[in-house]
Amino acid sequence: MVMMFYRSLMRPASLQKERLEEQLREHRLLQSDVDNHRPSVESVAHSAQELVATASNARLAKKIETKLRDVTSR
């Protein structure tokens, strides 16, 4: 379902008022979903940072750090 919204958001804005209003609703829904997931992502990121700081295995810490960077850059 998210991919359907993503594809519709990638289309140019419509010149028809009804379609433009539909695109705006879709955009607001997607933004709401992103905003609702933000606290969870931030919590996971904080836990990962603590794990990296206390890891005894440098290779594992580097892997976690790389994955954390990927998640937080999205």
Secondary structure, 3 states (H helix, E strand, C coil): CHHHHHHHHHCCCCCCHHHHHHHHHHHHHHHHHHHHHHHHHHHHHHHHHHHHHHCCCHHHHHHHHHHHHHHHCC
